[in-house]
Every structure is written in C-alpha cells, then in structure tokens.
C-alpha cells in the first residue's frame, strides 16, 4: 500500500561546503512494498549533472532532519523539480 506520493525537490547552497557541494536533490522513490524512501543527491554542479555522492533515507522527515543538521537547510529552502529535471536525474540504486 502506498503511504505517500514521492516528492522531488532541489535546494541550492549559498556557498559550497568543504567538499565543494553546491546543491542537493531530494528524490523520492516508491519501494516494492509501497513505502517512499528518499535519495539525497549531492551535486558539485547541478546544471552539468556533476554528482559528489548520495545517501538513502527511509523517510522524508529523516532526510530533511539530516539535511538541516548538515547544511542548515529548512523545508522552505527547497523548490519542486520540474518534470524535465526529474527525468534527467539518475536515481538508480545498485
């Protein structure tokens, strides 16, 4: 049973972090059990799809709490991704 609809969000950092990350994407994915998990993708350069790394979270709240601790981004820091942006993101696990 699907518990929620996945969300697809983008947040830019005001300044690059110590690793050079300039943007984050929260990419919601529905599991075969109908649960929604979130991949937080860290970008060196979002426009050129230059990825620094990612981390999988078991819930939206867990992802947002961790991002707040690491980057001081609040929920209002995020914007919805456009359909074109969603389609160009490679969020495969494996």
N, CA, C and O atoms as a CHARMM CRD file, in Angstrom:
* protein
*
  376
    1    1 UNK  N      0.83500  -1.18100   0.00000 PROA 1      0.00000
    2    1 UNK  CA     0.00000   0.00000   0.00000 PROA 1      0.00000
    3    1 UNK  C      0.88600   1.25200   0.00000 PROA 1      0.00000
    4    1 UNK  O      1.79600   1.37700   0.81900 PROA 1      0.00000
    5    2 UNK  N      0.61200   2.15900  -0.91300 PROA 2      0.00000
    6    2 UNK  CA     1.38300   3.41000  -0.98400 PROA 2      0.00000
    7    2 UNK  C      0.94300   4.31800   0.15600 PROA 2      0.00000
    8    2 UNK  O     -0.24300   4.60400   0.31800 PROA 2      0.00000
    9    3 UNK  N      1.91700   4.76800   0.94300 PROA 3      0.00000
   10    3 UNK  CA     1.61600   5.59900   2.10000 PROA 3      0.00000
   11    3 UNK  C      1.66600   7.09300   1.77000 PROA 3      0.00000
   12    3 UNK  O      1.04300   7.89600   2.46500 PROA 3      0.00000
   13    4 UNK  N      2.39200   7.47100   0.73100 PROA 4      0.00000
   14    4 UNK  CA     2.51100   8.87200   0.33600 PROA 4      0.00000
   15    4 UNK  C      2.99500   8.92800  -1.10400 PROA 4      0.00000
   16    4 UNK  O      3.51100   7.94200  -1.62900 PROA 4      0.00000
   17    5 UNK  N      2.83000  10.06700  -1.73300 PROA 5      0.00000
   18    5 UNK  CA     3.38900  10.26800  -3.06800 PROA 5      0.00000
   19    5 UNK  C      4.82500  10.74500  -2.92800 PROA 5      0.00000
   20    5 UNK  O      5.10800  11.59100  -2.07900 PROA 5      0.00000
   21    6 UNK  N      5.73700  10.22400  -3.74100 PROA 6      0.00000
   22    6 UNK  CA     7.12100  10.69000  -3.66700 PROA 6      0.00000
   23    6 UNK  C      7.22000  12.15400  -4.05900 PROA 6      0.00000
   24    6 UNK  O      6.43800  12.64800  -4.87200 PROA 6      0.00000
   25    7 UNK  N      8.18100  12.83200  -3.47800 PROA 7      0.00000
   26    7 UNK  CA     8.44600  14.23600  -3.79200 PROA 7      0.00000
   27    7 UNK  C      9.80800  14.32800  -4.45400 PROA 7      0.00000
   28    7 UNK  O     10.67900  13.48100  -4.25700 PROA 7      0.00000
   29    8 UNK  N      9.96800  15.39000  -5.25100 PROA 8      0.00000
   30    8 UNK  CA    11.21700  15.63200  -5.99200 PROA 8      0.00000
   31    8 UNK  C     11.57100  17.09900  -5.79700 PROA 8      0.00000
   32    8 UNK  O     10.89700  17.98500  -6.32300 PROA 8      0.00000
   33    9 UNK  N     12.63800  17.34900  -5.03400 PROA 9      0.00000
   34    9 UNK  CA    12.96000  18.70700  -4.61100 PROA 9      0.00000
   35    9 UNK  C     14.41900  19.06500  -4.88100 PROA 9      0.00000
   36    9 UNK  O     15.27900  18.19000  -4.98200 PROA 9      0.00000
   37   10 UNK  N     14.68000  20.35800  -4.99500 PROA 10     0.00000
   38   10 UNK  CA    16.02700  20.88600  -5.21100 PROA 10     0.00000
   39   10 UNK  C     16.28800  22.00600  -4.21000 PROA 10     0.00000
   40   10 UNK  O     15.40100  22.80600  -3.91100 PROA 10     0.00000
   41   11 UNK  N     17.51200  22.05300  -3.69600 PROA 11     0.00000
   42   11 UNK  CA    17.94400  23.16000  -2.84300 PROA 11     0.00000
   43   11 UNK  C     19.37400  23.52200  -3.20700 PROA 11     0.00000
   44   11 UNK  O     20.24800  22.65700  -3.27200 PROA 11     0.00000
   45   12 UNK  N     19.60200  24.79200  -3.44200 PROA 12     0.00000
   46   12 UNK  CA    20.95400  25.28500  -3.68400 PROA 12     0.00000
   47   12 UNK  C     21.56500  25.77800  -2.38900 PROA 12     0.00000
   48   12 UNK  O     20.86600  26.33100  -1.54000 PROA 12     0.00000
   49   13 UNK  N     22.87100  25.58100  -2.23200 PROA 13     0.00000
   50   13 UNK  CA    23.57200  26.09300  -1.05900 PROA 13     0.00000
   51   13 UNK  C     24.05600  27.50400  -1.34900 PROA 13     0.00000
   52   13 UNK  O     24.45300  27.80500  -2.47500 PROA 13     0.00000
   53   14 UNK  N     24.02800  28.37200  -0.34400 PROA 14     0.00000
   54   14 UNK  CA    24.50300  29.74000  -0.54100 PROA 14     0.00000
   55   14 UNK  C     25.98500  29.76700  -0.88900 PROA 14     0.00000
   56   14 UNK  O     26.42000  30.56300  -1.72100 PROA 14     0.00000
   57   15 UNK  N     26.74900  28.90500  -0.25400 PROA 15     0.00000
   58   15 UNK  CA    28.18700  28.76300  -0.51000 PROA 15     0.00000
   59   15 UNK  C     28.50300  27.27600  -0.59300 PROA 15     0.00000
   60   15 UNK  O     27.88100  26.48700   0.11800 PROA 15     0.00000
   61   16 UNK  N     29.45200  26.86600  -1.43700 PROA 16     0.00000
   62   16 UNK  CA    29.83900  25.44700  -1.46200 PROA 16     0.00000
   63   16 UNK  C     30.32400  25.00000  -0.08300 PROA 16     0.00000
   64   16 UNK  O     30.95300  25.77200   0.64100 PROA 16     0.00000
   65   17 UNK  N     30.02900  23.75200   0.27200 PROA 17     0.00000
   66   17 UNK  CA    30.53900  23.23000   1.54100 PROA 17     0.00000
   67   17 UNK  C     32.00300  22.84700   1.38500 PROA 17     0.00000
   68   17 UNK  O     32.59500  23.07600   0.33100 PROA 17     0.00000
   69   18 UNK  N     32.59200  22.26200   2.42900 PROA 18     0.00000
   70   18 UNK  CA    34.02100  21.93400   2.40600 PROA 18     0.00000
   71   18 UNK  C     34.37400  20.89100   1.34900 PROA 18     0.00000
   72   18 UNK  O     35.53600  20.76900   0.96100 PROA 18     0.00000
   73   19 UNK  N     33.37600  20.13600   0.88100 PROA 19     0.00000
   74   19 UNK  CA    33.60700  19.14600  -0.17900 PROA 19     0.00000
   75   19 UNK  C     33.31000  19.69600  -1.56900 PROA 19     0.00000
   76   19 UNK  O     33.49900  19.00200  -2.56800 PROA 19     0.00000
   77   20 UNK  N     32.84400  20.94400  -1.63400 PROA 20     0.00000
   78   20 UNK  CA    32.52300  21.54000  -2.92700 PROA 20     0.00000
   79   20 UNK  C     31.08700  21.34900  -3.37000 PROA 20     0.00000
   80   20 UNK  O     30.74600  21.67600  -4.50700 PROA 20     0.00000
   81   21 UNK  N     30.23200  20.82000  -2.49000 PROA 21     0.00000
   82   21 UNK  CA    28.81700  20.61600  -2.82700 PROA 21     0.00000
   83   21 UNK  C     28.12100  21.96800  -2.91800 PROA 21     0.00000
   84   21 UNK  O     28.25600  22.81100  -2.03200 PROA 21     0.00000
   85   22 UNK  N     27.36900  22.16200  -4.01500 PROA 22     0.00000
   86   22 UNK  CA    26.65900  23.42900  -4.22100 PROA 22     0.00000
   87   22 UNK  C     25.14400  23.27000  -4.25300 PROA 22     0.00000
   88   22 UNK  O     24.42100  24.26100  -4.15200 PROA 22     0.00000
   89   23 UNK  N     24.64400  22.02600  -4.39400 PROA 23     0.00000
   90   23 UNK  CA    23.20300  21.80100  -4.48400 PROA 23     0.00000
   91   23 UNK  C     22.85200  20.39600  -4.04100 PROA 23     0.00000
   92   23 UNK  O     23.68100  19.48700  -4.07700 PROA 23     0.00000
   93   24 UNK  N     21.60000  20.23500  -3.62100 PROA 24     0.00000
   94   24 UNK  CA    21.08000  18.94000  -3.20600 PROA 24     0.00000
   95   24 UNK  C     19.76200  18.67500  -3.92300 PROA 24     0.00000
   96   24 UNK  O     19.01200  19.60100  -4.23200 PROA 24     0.00000
   97   25 UNK  N     19.49200  17.40700  -4.18100 PROA 25     0.00000
   98   25 UNK  CA    18.19600  16.97500  -4.68100 PROA 25     0.00000
   99   25 UNK  C     17.66800  15.90900  -3.73600 PROA 25     0.00000
  100   25 UNK  O     18.39300  14.99100  -3.35300 PROA 25     0.00000
  101   26 UNK  N     16.40200  16.03700  -3.36400 PROA 26     0.00000
  102   26 UNK  CA    15.68900  15.00200  -2.61600 PROA 26     0.00000
  103   26 UNK  C     14.80300  14.28700  -3.62800 PROA 26     0.00000
  104   26 UNK  O     13.86200  14.87200  -4.16500 PROA 26     0.00000
  105   27 UNK  N     15.10800  13.02300  -3.88200 PROA 27     0.00000
  106   27 UNK  CA    14.44000  12.25500  -4.93000 PROA 27     0.00000
  107   27 UNK  C     13.66800  11.11300  -4.28800 PROA 27     0.00000
  108   27 UNK  O     14.26300  10.15800  -3.78900 PROA 27     0.00000
  109   28 UNK  N     12.34900  11.21000  -4.30100 PROA 28     0.00000
  110   28 UNK  CA    11.50500  10.19100  -3.69600 PROA 28     0.00000
  111   28 UNK  C     11.32700   8.99000  -4.60800 PROA 28     0.00000
  112   28 UNK  O     11.12500   9.13500  -5.81300 PROA 28     0.00000
  113   29 UNK  N     11.40400   7.80600  -4.02400 PROA 29     0.00000
  114   29 UNK  CA    11.24300   6.56300  -4.77600 PROA 29     0.00000
  115   29 UNK  C     10.32100   5.63000  -3.99800 PROA 29     0.00000
  116   29 UNK  O     10.44000   5.50000  -2.78000 PROA 29     0.00000
  117   30 UNK  N      9.41100   4.98700  -4.70500 PROA 30     0.00000
  118   30 UNK  CA     8.48800   4.05800  -4.07500 PROA 30     0.00000
  119   30 UNK  C      9.06500   2.64900  -4.14200 PROA 30     0.00000
  120   30 UNK  O      9.45300   2.17700  -5.21000 PROA 30     0.00000
  121   31 UNK  N      9.11800   1.98300  -2.99500 PROA 31     0.00000
  122   31 UNK  CA     9.63300   0.61800  -2.92700 PROA 31     0.00000
  123   31 UNK  C      8.57500  -0.36400  -3.41300 PROA 31     0.00000
  124   31 UNK  O      7.42100   0.00900  -3.62100 PROA 31     0.00000
  125   32 UNK  N      8.96700  -1.59300  -3.58700 PROA 32     0.00000
  126   32 UNK  CA     8.01300  -2.62700  -3.99600 PROA 32     0.00000
  127   32 UNK  C      6.94700  -2.86900  -2.92400 PROA 32     0.00000
  128   32 UNK  O      5.89000  -3.42700  -3.22000 PROA 32     0.00000
  129   33 UNK  N      7.21700  -2.45500  -1.68400 PROA 33     0.00000
  130   33 UNK  CA     6.24800  -2.56800  -0.59200 PROA 33     0.00000
  131   33 UNK  C      5.33100  -1.35400  -0.50900 PROA 33     0.00000
  132   33 UNK  O      4.45200  -1.30000   0.35100 PROA 33     0.00000
  133   34 UNK  N      5.53000  -0.36400  -1.40800 PROA 34     0.00000
  134   34 UNK  CA     4.69100   0.82600  -1.41700 PROA 34     0.00000
  135   34 UNK  C      5.15100   1.93200  -0.49000 PROA 34     0.00000
  136   34 UNK  O      4.47100   2.94900  -0.35300 PROA 34     0.00000
  137   35 UNK  N      6.29900   1.74800   0.14900 PROA 35     0.00000
  138   35 UNK  CA     6.85200   2.79200   1.00900 PROA 35     0.00000
  139   35 UNK  C      7.65800   3.76400   0.15300 PROA 35     0.00000
  140   35 UNK  O      8.20700   3.38400  -0.88200 PROA 35     0.00000
  141   36 UNK  N      7.72300   5.02200   0.59200 PROA 36     0.00000
  142   36 UNK  CA     8.51700   6.01700  -0.13200 PROA 36     0.00000
  143   36 UNK  C      9.80100   6.26600   0.63700 PROA 36     0.00000
  144   36 UNK  O      9.77500   6.60000   1.82100 PROA 36     0.00000
  145   37 UNK  N     10.93000   6.10000  -0.04900 PROA 37     0.00000
  146   37 UNK  CA    12.24700   6.39600   0.50500 PROA 37     0.00000
  147   37 UNK  C     12.83300   7.56700  -0.28100 PROA 37     0.00000
  148   37 UNK  O     12.37900   7.87600  -1.38200 PROA 37     0.00000
  149   38 UNK  N     13.84000   8.20900   0.29200 PROA 38     0.00000
  150   38 UNK  CA    14.41000   9.39600  -0.34800 PROA 38     0.00000
  151   38 UNK  C     15.91100   9.26600  -0.52500 PROA 38     0.00000
  152   38 UNK  O     16.65100   8.94000   0.40400 PROA 38     0.00000
  153   39 UNK  N     16.33000   9.53400  -1.74900 PROA 39     0.00000
  154   39 UNK  CA    17.74200   9.61900  -2.06500 PROA 39     0.00000
  155   39 UNK  C     18.10400  11.10400  -2.07000 PROA 39     0.00000
  156   39 UNK  O     17.55400  11.88200  -2.85000 PROA 39     0.00000
  157   40 UNK  N     19.03300  11.48800  -1.19400 PROA 40     0.00000
  158   40 UNK  CA    19.55800  12.85400  -1.21900 PROA 40     0.00000
  159   40 UNK  C     20.82000  12.79500  -2.07000 PROA 40     0.00000
  160   40 UNK  O     21.79100  12.12300  -1.72400 PROA 40     0.00000
  161   41 UNK  N     20.78600  13.50800  -3.18200 PROA 41     0.00000
  162   41 UNK  CA    21.91300  13.53200  -4.12600 PROA 41     0.00000
  163   41 UNK  C     22.63600  14.86800  -3.94200 PROA 41     0.00000
  164   41 UNK  O     22.02300  15.93400  -3.99600 PROA 41     0.00000
  165   42 UNK  N     23.94900  14.78600  -3.72500 PROA 42     0.00000
  166   42 UNK  CA    24.78200  15.97700  -3.53200 PROA 42     0.00000
  167   42 UNK  C     25.50000  16.30300  -4.84600 PROA 42     0.00000
  168   42 UNK  O     26.11100  15.42900  -5.46200 PROA 42     0.00000
  169   43 UNK  N     25.42000  17.55000  -5.26000 PROA 43     0.00000
  170   43 UNK  CA    25.99400  17.96700  -6.54000 PROA 43     0.00000
  171   43 UNK  C     27.14000  18.95600  -6.35800 PROA 43     0.00000
  172   43 UNK  O     27.05800  19.89200  -5.56300 PROA 43     0.00000
  173   44 UNK  N     28.21600  18.72300  -7.12100 PROA 44     0.00000
  174   44 UNK  CA    29.23700  19.75800  -7.30300 PROA 44     0.00000
  175   44 UNK  C     28.64400  20.84700  -8.20400 PROA 44     0.00000
  176   44 UNK  O     28.78400  22.04100  -7.94100 PROA 44     0.00000
  177   45 UNK  N     27.97900  20.39700  -9.27200 PROA 45     0.00000
  178   45 UNK  CA    27.39900  21.30500 -10.27300 PROA 45     0.00000
  179   45 UNK  C     26.09500  20.69000 -10.77400 PROA 45     0.00000
  180   45 UNK  O     26.10300  19.76900 -11.59100 PROA 45     0.00000
  181   46 UNK  N     24.98200  21.20900 -10.27500 PROA 46     0.00000
  182   46 UNK  CA    23.67700  20.64800 -10.62300 PROA 46     0.00000
  183   46 UNK  C     23.37300  20.78900 -12.10600 PROA 46     0.00000
  184   46 UNK  O     22.88700  19.84400 -12.72800 PROA 46     0.00000
  185   47 UNK  N     23.64900  21.94800 -12.67800 PROA 47     0.00000
  186   47 UNK  CA    23.31600  22.20600 -14.08300 PROA 47     0.00000
  187   47 UNK  C     24.04700  21.24700 -15.03100 PROA 47     0.00000
  188   47 UNK  O     23.51700  20.89100 -16.08400 PROA 47     0.00000
  189   48 UNK  N     25.25000  20.83600 -14.66100 PROA 48     0.00000
  190   48 UNK  CA    26.04100  19.92800 -15.50300 PROA 48     0.00000
  191   48 UNK  C     26.01000  18.48300 -14.99700 PROA 48     0.00000
  192   48 UNK  O     26.78100  17.64300 -15.46100 PROA 48     0.00000
  193   49 UNK  N     25.11800  18.20100 -14.04800 PROA 49     0.00000
  194   49 UNK  CA    24.92800  16.85400 -13.51000 PROA 49     0.00000
  195   49 UNK  C     26.22100  16.25100 -12.94700 PROA 49     0.00000
  196   49 UNK  O     26.48400  15.06100 -13.11900 PROA 49     0.00000
  197   50 UNK  N     27.01200  17.07300 -12.28300 PROA 50     0.00000
  198   50 UNK  CA    28.24300  16.61500 -11.65400 PROA 50     0.00000
  199   50 UNK  C     27.93800  16.26000 -10.19000 PROA 50     0.00000
  200   50 UNK  O     27.79400  17.14200  -9.34300 PROA 50     0.00000
  201   51 UNK  N     27.84300  14.96100  -9.91400 PROA 51     0.00000
  202   51 UNK  CA    27.41200  14.45700  -8.61300 PROA 51     0.00000
  203   51 UNK  C     28.60800  14.18500  -7.71400 PROA 51     0.00000
  204   51 UNK  O     29.60800  13.61200  -8.14700 PROA 51     0.00000
  205   52 UNK  N     28.49400  14.60700  -6.44200 PROA 52     0.00000
  206   52 UNK  CA    29.51500  14.32700  -5.43700 PROA 52     0.00000
  207   52 UNK  C     29.22100  12.99500  -4.74900 PROA 52     0.00000
  208   52 UNK  O     30.14100  12.23700  -4.44200 PROA 52     0.00000
  209   53 UNK  N     27.93800  12.70900  -4.50700 PROA 53     0.00000
  210   53 UNK  CA    27.55500  11.47300  -3.83000 PROA 53     0.00000
  211   53 UNK  C     26.08600  11.50000  -3.47200 PROA 53     0.00000
  212   53 UNK  O     25.36200  12.42500  -3.84200 PROA 53     0.00000
  213   54 UNK  N     25.65000  10.48300  -2.75100 PROA 54     0.00000
  214   54 UNK  CA    24.24700  10.42700  -2.34700 PROA 54     0.00000
  215   54 UNK  C     24.11000   9.61400  -1.07100 PROA 54     0.00000
  216   54 UNK  O     25.05200   8.96400  -0.61800 PROA 54     0.00000
  217   55 UNK  N     22.92000   9.66500  -0.51000 PROA 55     0.00000
  218   55 UNK  CA    22.61300   8.90100   0.70300 PROA 55     0.00000
  219   55 UNK  C     21.13100   8.57800   0.69000 PROA 55     0.00000
  220   55 UNK  O     20.31100   9.42400   0.33400 PROA 55     0.00000
  221   56 UNK  N     20.78400   7.35800   1.07600 PROA 56     0.00000
  222   56 UNK  CA    19.40000   6.90700   1.09900 PROA 56     0.00000
  223   56 UNK  C     18.81000   7.05900   2.49600 PROA 56     0.00000
  224   56 UNK  O     19.43000   6.68300   3.49100 PROA 56     0.00000
  225   57 UNK  N     17.60600   7.61300   2.55600 PROA 57     0.00000
  226   57 UNK  CA    16.87600   7.78700   3.81100 PROA 57     0.00000
  227   57 UNK  C     15.55300   7.04200   3.72700 PROA 57     0.00000
  228   57 UNK  O     14.95000   6.95700   2.65700 PROA 57     0.00000
  229   58 UNK  N     15.11000   6.51100   4.83600 PROA 58     0.00000
  230   58 UNK  CA    13.89900   5.70200   4.85500 PROA 58     0.00000
  231   58 UNK  C     12.62000   6.53300   4.92800 PROA 58     0.00000
  232   58 UNK  O     11.52600   5.98100   4.81000 PROA 58     0.00000
  233   59 UNK  N     12.73500   7.85500   5.12200 PROA 59     0.00000
  234   59 UNK  CA    11.54300   8.71200   5.14400 PROA 59     0.00000
  235   59 UNK  C     11.93300  10.14100   4.77100 PROA 59     0.00000
  236   59 UNK  O     13.09800  10.52900   4.84900 PROA 59     0.00000
  237   60 UNK  N     10.93600  10.90100   4.36700 PROA 60     0.00000
  238   60 UNK  CA    11.13900  12.31700   4.04300 PROA 60     0.00000
  239   60 UNK  C     11.61400  13.08000   5.27800 PROA 60     0.00000
  240   60 UNK  O     12.54400  13.88200   5.19400 PROA 60     0.00000
  241   61 UNK  N     10.97800  12.83100   6.42000 PROA 61     0.00000
  242   61 UNK  CA    11.35900  13.54900   7.64400 PROA 61     0.00000
  243   61 UNK  C     12.79400  13.25800   8.04700 PROA 61     0.00000
  244   61 UNK  O     13.51600  14.16600   8.45900 PROA 61     0.00000
  245   62 UNK  N     13.21900  12.00500   7.93400 PROA 62     0.00000
  246   62 UNK  CA    14.60300  11.64100   8.25700 PROA 62     0.00000
  247   62 UNK  C     15.57400  12.38700   7.33700 PROA 62     0.00000
  248   62 UNK  O     16.59400  12.90200   7.79400 PROA 62     0.00000
  249   63 UNK  N     15.25400  12.44200   6.04500 PROA 63     0.00000
  250   63 UNK  CA    16.11000  13.14000   5.08400 PROA 63     0.00000
  251   63 UNK  C     16.19300  14.62700   5.41200 PROA 63     0.00000
  252   63 UNK  O     17.28200  15.20300   5.42200 PROA 63     0.00000
  253   64 UNK  N     15.05000  15.24900   5.67900 PROA 64     0.00000
  254   64 UNK  CA    15.03500  16.68800   5.96100 PROA 64     0.00000
  255   64 UNK  C     15.75400  17.01600   7.26600 PROA 64     0.00000
  256   64 UNK  O     16.44400  18.03100   7.35400 PROA 64     0.00000
  257   65 UNK  N     15.60000  16.17000   8.27300 PROA 65     0.00000
  258   65 UNK  CA    16.30000  16.39000   9.54800 PROA 65     0.00000
  259   65 UNK  C     17.81100  16.33100   9.35300 PROA 65     0.00000
  260   65 UNK  O     18.53900  17.16900   9.88600 PROA 65     0.00000
  261   66 UNK  N     18.28400  15.34700   8.59300 PROA 66     0.00000
  262   66 UNK  CA    19.71900  15.19800   8.36300 PROA 66     0.00000
  263   66 UNK  C     20.27700  16.35300   7.53600 PROA 66     0.00000
  264   66 UNK  O     21.35600  16.86800   7.82800 PROA 66     0.00000
  265   67 UNK  N     19.54300  16.75500   6.51300 PROA 67     0.00000
  266   67 UNK  CA    19.97500  17.87500   5.67100 PROA 67     0.00000
  267   67 UNK  C     20.02300  19.16500   6.47800 PROA 67     0.00000
  268   67 UNK  O     20.90700  19.99600   6.27100 PROA 67     0.00000
  269   68 UNK  N     19.08000  19.33700   7.39300 PROA 68     0.00000
  270   68 UNK  CA    19.10400  20.52000   8.25400 PROA 68     0.00000
  271   68 UNK  C     20.35600  20.51400   9.12000 PROA 68     0.00000
  272   68 UNK  O     21.01800  21.54200   9.26400 PROA 68     0.00000
  273   69 UNK  N     20.68900  19.34900   9.70300 PROA 69     0.00000
  274   69 UNK  CA    21.88300  19.25500  10.55300 PROA 69     0.00000
  275   69 UNK  C     23.16600  19.51200   9.76400 PROA 69     0.00000
  276   69 UNK  O     24.07000  20.19400  10.24700 PROA 69     0.00000
  277   70 UNK  N     23.24200  18.96600   8.55200 PROA 70     0.00000
  278   70 UNK  CA    24.47200  19.07000   7.76800 PROA 70     0.00000
  279   70 UNK  C     24.62300  20.38000   7.00100 PROA 70     0.00000
  280   70 UNK  O     25.73800  20.87200   6.82500 PROA 70     0.00000
  281   71 UNK  N     23.49300  20.95300   6.53900 PROA 71     0.00000
  282   71 UNK  CA    23.56500  22.11100   5.64600 PROA 71     0.00000
  283   71 UNK  C     22.73400  23.30000   6.10700 PROA 71     0.00000
  284   71 UNK  O     22.72700  24.33500   5.44000 PROA 71     0.00000
  285   72 UNK  N     22.03400  23.18000   7.22700 PROA 72     0.00000
  286   72 UNK  CA    21.16300  24.23700   7.75300 PROA 72     0.00000
  287   72 UNK  C     20.06600  24.63100   6.75600 PROA 72     0.00000
  288   72 UNK  O     19.61700  25.77700   6.73300 PROA 72     0.00000
  289   73 UNK  N     19.64300  23.66100   5.93400 PROA 73     0.00000
  290   73 UNK  CA    18.54700  23.92100   5.00200 PROA 73     0.00000
  291   73 UNK  C     17.22400  23.57500   5.68600 PROA 73     0.00000
  292   73 UNK  O     17.06600  22.48300   6.23300 PROA 73     0.00000
  293   74 UNK  N     16.29500  24.49600   5.65200 PROA 74     0.00000
  294   74 UNK  CA    14.96700  24.25400   6.19700 PROA 74     0.00000
  295   74 UNK  C     14.05100  23.78400   5.06900 PROA 74     0.00000
  296   74 UNK  O     14.44700  23.79300   3.90300 PROA 74     0.00000
  297   75 UNK  N     12.86100  23.38200   5.40300 PROA 75     0.00000
  298   75 UNK  CA    11.92300  22.91600   4.37000 PROA 75     0.00000
  299   75 UNK  C     11.58600  24.01600   3.37600 PROA 75     0.00000
  300   75 UNK  O     11.26600  23.72700   2.22300 PROA 75     0.00000
  301   76 UNK  N     11.65300  25.27300   3.80100 PROA 76     0.00000
  302   76 UNK  CA    11.36900  26.37600   2.87400 PROA 76     0.00000
  303   76 UNK  C     12.53700  26.65300   1.92300 PROA 76     0.00000
  304   76 UNK  O     12.40300  27.46200   1.00500 PROA 76     0.00000
  305   77 UNK  N     13.67900  25.99200   2.12900 PROA 77     0.00000
  306   77 UNK  CA    14.84800  26.15100   1.25400 PROA 77     0.00000
  307   77 UNK  C     14.69200  25.39100  -0.05900 PROA 77     0.00000
  308   77 UNK  O     15.45300  25.61300  -1.00000 PROA 77     0.00000
  309   78 UNK  N     13.71900  24.50400  -0.12600 PROA 78     0.00000
  310   78 UNK  CA    13.56000  23.59800  -1.25900 PROA 78     0.00000
  311   78 UNK  C     12.52300  24.10700  -2.24800 PROA 78     0.00000
  312   78 UNK  O     11.58000  24.80400  -1.87300 PROA 78     0.00000
  313   79 UNK  N     12.70800  23.75000  -3.51500 PROA 79     0.00000
  314   79 UNK  CA    11.69900  24.00400  -4.54300 PROA 79     0.00000
  315   79 UNK  C     11.38500  22.68500  -5.23500 PROA 79     0.00000
  316   79 UNK  O     12.21400  21.77500  -5.25800 PROA 79     0.00000
  317   80 UNK  N     10.19400  22.58500  -5.79400 PROA 80     0.00000
  318   80 UNK  CA     9.81500  21.39000  -6.53900 PROA 80     0.00000
  319   80 UNK  C     10.61700  21.32900  -7.83700 PROA 80     0.00000
  320   80 UNK  O     10.85900  22.35900  -8.46700 PROA 80     0.00000
  321   81 UNK  N     11.02700  20.13500  -8.23400 PROA 81     0.00000
  322   81 UNK  CA    11.69000  19.94900  -9.51900 PROA 81     0.00000
  323   81 UNK  C     10.64800  19.95400 -10.63100 PROA 81     0.00000
  324   81 UNK  O      9.51800  19.50500 -10.43900 PROA 81     0.00000
  325   82 UNK  N     11.03500  20.46100 -11.78600 PROA 82     0.00000
  326   82 UNK  CA    10.17100  20.39000 -12.95600 PROA 82     0.00000
  327   82 UNK  C     10.18100  18.95500 -13.48700 PROA 82     0.00000
  328   82 UNK  O     11.04500  18.15700 -13.12400 PROA 82     0.00000
  329   83 UNK  N      9.22700  18.64000 -14.33700 PROA 83     0.00000
  330   83 UNK  CA     9.17800  17.30600 -14.94800 PROA 83     0.00000
  331   83 UNK  C     10.45800  17.02300 -15.71600 PROA 83     0.00000
  332   83 UNK  O     10.97300  15.90600 -15.65900 PROA 83     0.00000
  333   84 UNK  N     10.97800  18.00200 -16.42900 PROA 84     0.00000
  334   84 UNK  CA    12.22400  17.82500 -17.19000 PROA 84     0.00000
  335   84 UNK  C     13.39600  17.50900 -16.26000 PROA 84     0.00000
  336   84 UNK  O     14.22700  16.65600 -16.57000 PROA 84     0.00000
  337   85 UNK  N     13.45900  18.19600 -15.12700 PROA 85     0.00000
  338   85 UNK  CA    14.52700  17.93300 -14.16500 PROA 85     0.00000
  339   85 UNK  C     14.41500  16.51800 -13.58800 PROA 85     0.00000
  340   85 UNK  O     15.41900  15.81900 -13.44900 PROA 85     0.00000
  341   86 UNK  N     13.21200  16.11000 -13.25800 PROA 86     0.00000
  342   86 UNK  CA    13.00100  14.76900 -12.69500 PROA 86     0.00000
  343   86 UNK  C     13.47500  13.70500 -13.68300 PROA 86     0.00000
  344   86 UNK  O     14.12200  12.73300 -13.29200 PROA 86     0.00000
  345   87 UNK  N     13.15700  13.88900 -14.94300 PROA 87     0.00000
  346   87 UNK  CA    13.50800  12.89000 -15.95900 PROA 87     0.00000
  347   87 UNK  C     15.00600  12.78300 -16.20900 PROA 87     0.00000
  348   87 UNK  O     15.48000  11.72700 -16.63000 PROA 87     0.00000
  349   88 UNK  N     15.76700  13.85300 -15.96000 PROA 88     0.00000
  350   88 UNK  CA    17.20700  13.79500 -16.26000 PROA 88     0.00000
  351   88 UNK  C     18.03900  13.27900 -15.07700 PROA 88     0.00000
  352   88 UNK  O     19.23800  13.04300 -15.22400 PROA 88     0.00000
  353   89 UNK  N     17.41800  13.10700 -13.92100 PROA 89     0.00000
  354   89 UNK  CA    18.14900  12.64000 -12.73400 PROA 89     0.00000
  355   89 UNK  C     18.25600  11.12900 -12.75400 PROA 89     0.00000
  356   89 UNK  O     17.26400  10.42400 -12.93600 PROA 89     0.00000
  357   90 UNK  N     19.47600  10.64100 -12.56300 PROA 90     0.00000
  358   90 UNK  CA    19.73600   9.20900 -12.49000 PROA 90     0.00000
  359   90 UNK  C     19.71700   8.81300 -11.02100 PROA 90     0.00000
  360   90 UNK  O     20.70300   9.00800 -10.31000 PROA 90     0.00000
  361   91 UNK  N     18.61100   8.26600 -10.56900 PROA 91     0.00000
  362   91 UNK  CA    18.47300   7.91700  -9.15600 PROA 91     0.00000
  363   91 UNK  C     18.37600   6.40200  -8.96100 PROA 91     0.00000
  364   91 UNK  O     17.69000   5.92900  -8.05500 PROA 91     0.00000
  365   92 UNK  N     19.05400   5.66300  -9.80100 PROA 92     0.00000
  366   92 UNK  CA    19.03900   4.20600  -9.64600 PROA 92     0.00000
  367   92 UNK  C     19.88300   3.80600  -8.44100 PROA 92     0.00000
  368   92 UNK  O     20.90700   4.42000  -8.14200 PROA 92     0.00000
  369   93 UNK  N     19.43500   2.78300  -7.77300 PROA 93     0.00000
  370   93 UNK  CA    20.20500   2.22900  -6.65500 PROA 93     0.00000
  371   93 UNK  C     20.78500   0.89800  -7.11700 PROA 93     0.00000
  372   93 UNK  O     20.08100   0.05000  -7.66500 PROA 93     0.00000
  373   94 UNK  N     22.06000   0.74100  -6.88800 PROA 94     0.00000
  374   94 UNK  CA    22.65500  -0.54000  -7.26600 PROA 94     0.00000
  375   94 UNK  C     24.03800  -0.39900  -7.77900 PROA 94     0.00000
  376   94 UNK  O     24.66800  -1.39400  -8.13700 PROA 94     0.00000
